[in-house]
């Protein structure tokens, strides 16, 4: 029997794909778009610059002053330090500001900024799924299924994170 799910976008390893497919099937969702997986430090600097410089959606304006404050809320201290570099250098050109952010990422350690930058041999796969790729009527079920899966060590969803962020254990614990 063929698998009825379709995962498109950024390629992910087979082990992560199997877990995501099972979550999709259990929640009645048959396709999703992976928007991010592993990142180089350069990619991380670019993504953080884009998120810091983006217009804050009106739905989040009641929670955050601006995109910089929103980004600070998503990260622990090392990532916040990178956001602070953006805030201090936002008037520079895009390229110059990203270069300063990259310097800070390399200084504090890429994997400390984001697990998207963790070495390939790390304990988890970090997968972001675009919220718009999950049907509105299935989002609650998708989130509940992902949160309940013991192979998912961490799950974030909007508004806490712009994407559905899954940290999938490479060697799942057995319940």
N, C-alpha and C positions, 0 to 999 in steps of 0.2 A: 504494500500500500504506500502510495507516495505521500510526502508530507504536504499538508495543505497550507502551511505558512510560507510567507515570503518576507525575508529580511533583506532590505536593500540599503544603499548608501555606503558608508564606510565599511570595509571588510573587517571581520572579526574572526578570531580563532574558532575552530570547530567546537571545542569544549564550551566556550561562551555562547556560541550559536545554539548548541543543544539546550542549554539552560534557558536561553531567551525564547526559543521555539516552544518549550514546554510551558513556560509562563504565558505565552501568547495563547496557546491552545486551551489551557485551563481557564483563561479569562475570556474566551470567545472572541479573541482578536486574531485576525489571519494575516496581517502584514504590519510592518513597522519600518521606520527609517532610522538607521543608526547614524547619528550626526557626528559622533566623536568616539575615538578609541585611544590608541597610543599617540602621544604627542612628543615631538622634540622640544627642547627648551625654547627654540626659536618659534615653533608653532604656539607654545604656551604663551609667550610674550605677545604674539600677534593676537591670539584669542582674547587675552586679558585686555589689551589695548582696545580691541573692537567692542568688548563688553563695557569697558569704562567710558568710552566715548559715545556709546549708543544713547539714543533718546530713551528715557525711562518711560515704560508704558503707563498710561493713565491709571490703570488698576493698581499699580505699585506706588503711586505718588503719595498715597496716604500712609505708607509704611516707611518710605525712604525719601530723603531730601533730593537725591539725584543718583545717577548710575554709579558714581564712585562709592557712595555710601552703601548702595546695594551690593556692589562687588566686595566691599570690605566685609559685609555680613556673610558672604559665602566661604570665606577663607579663614584659616587659623593664622597665627602671627606671621609665619614666613610669606604667605600669600598676601596678607595685609600690607607687608613691607613693600611688595611689588606694586600693589595698588597705590600706596603712598608715593612711590616714585612717579607713577603716572600723574597723580595729583600735583606733584611739584614741578613736573616738566610737560604738562599738557599743552603749553603754548609753543613747544618745539614742533618741528615737522613730524609727521607720522613716523617716518623712518628713524629719526633721531630719538624720539620718545620710546619707541619699541626697543631700540638699541640700549637705552638706559635701563629699561625694564628687564631686558635679557641679562644685562650685567648683574642686576640684583638677583635674578633667578639663579644664575650660576654661582653667585656668592653664597646664597642661603641653602642651595641644593635643590635641584629641580623636583625631586620626589617629595620634598618637604612642602613645596608650593602646591603641587597637585599630583595625585596618584596617576593621572593620565601620563605623567612623565616618569613614572617608576620604571625600574629596569624590567626587561621582559621576564626575568626569572623571579620576579616578585610573587607574593602569595595570592594576588587577585588580578582579575581582568576588570578594567574600568570601562564601562560602556554607557554612552549617552544615547537616549532614544528621543527623537523629536516629538514633543507632545502633540503637534498637529497631525502626526501620522497615526495616532491612536484615535479611533472614533469616539466622539464626545460621550456617547451613551455607554461606552465600555471602559472609560478611564478609571472610574472608582473600582471596578472589578480588577482591572489590570494592576492598579496600585496595591490593592489588598493582596492579590496573588503574589506579586513580587515581594512585598513585605513579609509574607508568611513563608516564603521559600527559604529553607535553611541553607541553601547554597548561595544566597544573596546576603552578604555580611553587612551591607549598608545600602539603603535606598533613599534617595532624595527626590522630591517632586516639586513642581511649581506651587507656590512662589518661592520656596526655599532655594530652588535651583532652577535655572531657565529650562533645563531638560529633565527627563526622567533619567536619573543617574543611578546606575546599578554597579555595585562592586561585587563581582561574582568570584567566589572562592575557587581556586584551581584544584584544590584537594578538599572537597566538601566534607564537613563533619557529619557523622551519622547520628541521627536522633534516636 
